[in-house]
Every structure is written in C-alpha cells, then in structure tokens.
Amino acid sequence: MTSTEQASKSGAQAAHPDHLGHVIFIAAAAAMGGFLFGYDSSVINGAVEAIRGRYDIGSAALAQVIAIALIGCAIGAATAGRIADRIGRIRCMQISAVLFTISAVGSALPFALYDLAFWRIVGGFAIGMASVIGPAYIAEVAPPAYRGRLGSFQQAAIVIGIAVSQLVNWGLLNAAGGDQRGKLMGLEAWQVMLGVMVIPAVLYGLLSFAIPESPRFLISVGKHERAREILEEVEGDRIDLDARVAEIENAMKSEHKSTFKDLLGGSFFFKPIVWVGIGLSVFQQFVGINVAFYYSSTLWQSVGVDPTDSFLYSFTTSIINIVGTVIAMIFVDRVGRRPLALIGSVGMVIGLALEAWAFSFDLVDGKLPAAQGWTALIAAHVFVLFFALSWGVVVWVFLGEMFPNRIRAAALGVAASAQWIANWAITASFPSLAEWNLSATYVIYTVFAALSIPFVLKYVKETKGKALEEMG
C-alpha cells in the first residue's frame, strides 16, 4: 500500500482536531523560537551606533560584530536536526532557551568587544537550533488541512519579535533622552536593550514544558501509545488512530536517521530537492530583507532622518511586516505557496527598484530631496509588505514540508544553515557596500528579487494539502 493510500485509509488528509485552540497553542509555543530570532535580529538595530561609539570601530568591524551571531545560527541550524533525532524536539527547544538566556545576560554585560561577539555567537547557535526545530515540529504535529497556516506561525513569531523589539528599543531610547549610550538602571541604554532578551528566552523555555513531543519522534523511539494520544489531541478522534500510527511507522521503517550523507547525490553534490531548499533560503535573504531590520535606523539617519524618528520609522516597518504576514497566513492554504511566492517577488522588485532610484540622488544639506526621501520611505514599506506576505512565510512552510521523510531533518538543517550564511553575507557586507554606493547596493537586491521568479517557476513544486508521507 502506498503512503497516499495509507493516508487516505487513516483519514489523515481530512483530519480536523476536536480542540483547534489547543493545536494553535502548541504551534504558537513552538514558534517562540522564531520570536527570539526576530527579537534578536532587530534589537541590535538599537545598539549599532552605540557599539560603534563605545568601542571606536569602523564600518567593517562593526558589521562583523553585528553579523557574527549569524555564524552561530548556521552552526546551530546544521546540528539541530541530528540532535533532535537523538533527544527529541522538545529537549532541543529547552537547550535553545537556556543558551539564549545566557547569551542575553552576557551581551548586556560585555567586558570588551570580543566578549560581546562571543555572546552573540552563543545566542546565534540557540536561534539556529530553534529555527530548524520550530518548522519541523509544527509540520509534524499539524493536521495537513491546517499545516500551512500553522507553519506560518514561525514567520508570524519572527515579525512580532521584530516589532516588539523595535517598540521596546524606542521606549528605552526615549527613557534615555534619545541617546543610545544614555544611562538606564546603571547601564547604557543599548545594554538594557540587549538584556531585555532574557524575558522572551525564559518564556520560550517555560512554554516548551507545556507542549507534547512530536508523534513521529515518539514512534521512532518506540513510544507508540503516547504517540497515539498526541495524534488524537492534534488530529481528532474521527481518524483511524491505529492506521495513522501504522502509516507513520511504515514510512519510518523504510528510513533511517537522516544524516548529511543521505543528502548527497545527483549531478552537483546534493540531491536536487536539497538544492531547491538551499535556493529558497538564499533568495529569501539575498533580497536584503534583514538590512531593513539590522540597519534601518542607521540607514534612515544616513539620509538625514532624526535618530528618534528613525526608530519610529523602523517600528512602522515592523507593523507593515506583521500585516503582510497575516495576509500570508490567511492565503497560504487557500491559494498555495507558489502563487504567493511569485506575487511577492514581483512586489519586491518594484519596491527595491524604487529605493535604488531614490538613493541614487545626492544629499542636500545632509538629507535626500523631499520627493526622493518620501519615495524611499514608501518603497521600503512596500518591499517589506510584499516580502512578508510571501517569501517571509512560504519559505518556512516549504522547508517544513518539501523534503521526503527519510531526509527531512538533515535537509532542513542544511537549508536553514544556508539561510543563515546568506543572512550573514548580506548583513556583514551592507555597511561597506552602503559606503561605496547605496543605490547600487539596492540594485543588487533588486536583481536577486527578479531572479527568484524564474527559480520558483522552474524548480519549486507546490506542497499545499499533501501529507508529509507523500513528499518526495
């Protein structure tokens, strides 16, 4: 019997939980790792200029300190799959929460620049782990009919984390008299901004104790009865639970623990499906989205915007990010993943091209001309909106769904690592590129947004409505 026939027999594709609110809570708790990523990505935005001033460093060194967390993210993402297969998804979440808590304290109380960089690597490792475990866990516990919407919780958590950190930064900056190095609670304002990350880290850890282990992991370690109970929790009692357990077990019997070696094959080192996952991850970052969250305050100040106003514009961008994500959550299971990705790519091309045009003009008295300044501001919001309603959500959903069971954990780890490395490349290069030519930098991002269109059309297959056992 094929996996599709087995899924039909068990009723998996038509599964509807008796308590949808409980399933939503489980997905939201797992997605808190995304909140940590979003918060960490954006909170550093409030500390960039303060770090530059305190340690008296240039743009290149500053970029490395800001971006170095992403190296930790890549390592965490690459190793999380194997760790999760050995000790479980929930234990991985708990380890991530502990490491991030330690990192937040260390980042708030650095002795020197190298010390700050070290704690950012530790926090990055924790976020990298969470970035892999969150989508994989949600995909494994979510009923197929709801998996796209629940999978989008990862990105929703990221954008909410970004918005909350911007709001907290703005509040702390005002409390410190508009000075990132102003005194608050005996520390400089930027240190308090980084220290506040302890709160979501502890919350993530506590929530991990309130959600069940993945049924697929439980079956892999022989805990069939507990897996059956959780399947009833998340998919309802109207499905044939025994057939559902047998379906998952049969799929896993023909598999072994996924390793890096399992991903090898094809003409170019990796299997083609792994390259598609890597491509999705790289395009998601090479459009320059994280420039908007790591450097937006610095960017706006560089074209003449007042520091306090620059934080406000960063916050409004975060709100647009949330709006776009909500749109994606509404439509990802209705219109599918591919159509949203294509719509988003077209919108991003337009927004980025307009930004490139606006930044091509010379500053007048330290500011962009009024028309170009407003164009840049509006275009930045357009770009973020179209990213959020498309690539921001669908890439995480795709990565949680698209790989065959036998390689899912390892493939997701490699794809997520590629995403972090691409993120690092953009984050580390932006300050130097912006000093060279800000307009040309945005032209580069525009080109990548345009190239994502033929990539999706040729290589990316729709995963909407399919059971995980059907993939590959």
Salt bridges, closest charged atoms under 4 A:
ASP18 OD1 - ARG238 NH1 3.24
ASP40 OD1 - ARG120 NH1 3.84
GLU49 OE1 - ARG52 NE 3.20
ASP85 OD1 - ARG89 NH1 3.13
GLU140 OE2 - ARG89 NH2 2.86
GLU188 OE1 - ARG54 NH1 3.81
GLU188 OE2 - ARG181 NH2 3.08
GLU229 OE1 - ARG226 NH1 3.10
GLU233 OE1 - HIS22 NE2 2.67
GLU235 OE1 - ARG244 NE 2.81
ASP242 OD1 - ARG228 NE 3.06
GLU247 OE1 - ARG244 NH1 2.97
GLU249 OE2 - HIS224 NE2 2.81
ASP262 OD1 - HIS256 NE2 2.77
ASP333 OD2 - ARG149 NE 3.15
ASP333 OD1 - ARG337 NH1 2.82
GLU401 OE2 - ARG147 NE 3.02
GLU401 OE2 - ARG337 NH2 2.63
GLU469 OE2 - ARG216 NH2 2.86
GLU469 OE1 - ARG244 NH1 3.90
